[in-house]
């Protein structure tokens, strides 16, 4: 893993809202965007941006059912992501 990739991963973890989102995802197998937004008391748009960052670096997976997008922790995280998730 090069420095740029590591930097992107660490930046994705360096936000308290995203850490809270990951804690919630660890307790649940998957969650819809709307449910997450209401749980963390954040707008749908802001929650979507946070999920986009987490998805881009491979921390979460997503799947769409109809009009609803569901997110879960990545089924194939890198070793550094797994290590960080284990301490959250």
QUIQUI-V50779 format. One line per field, one symbol per residue. ss: DSSP state (A for helix, B for strand, O for the rest). phi: phi as a letter, one per 40 degrees, with the letter a starting at -180 (. if undefined). psi: psi as a letter, one per 30 degrees, with the letter a starting at -180 (. if undefined). Layout:
ss=???
phi=???
psi=???
This chain:
ss=OOAAAAAAAAAAAOOAAAAAAAAAAAAOOOBBAAAAAAAOOOOAAAAAAAAAAAAAOOOBBBBBBOOBBBBBBOOOOOAAAAAAAAAO
phi=.cccccccccccccacccccdccccccbcaacdcccdcccfbcdcccccccccccdcgcbbbabbgcbcbbacdcbcccccdccccbc
psi=kleeeeeeeeeefhkeeeeeeeeeeefkelkleeeeeeeghlleeeeeeeeeeeeeggelllkkjbfkkkklkkfilleeeeeeeff.
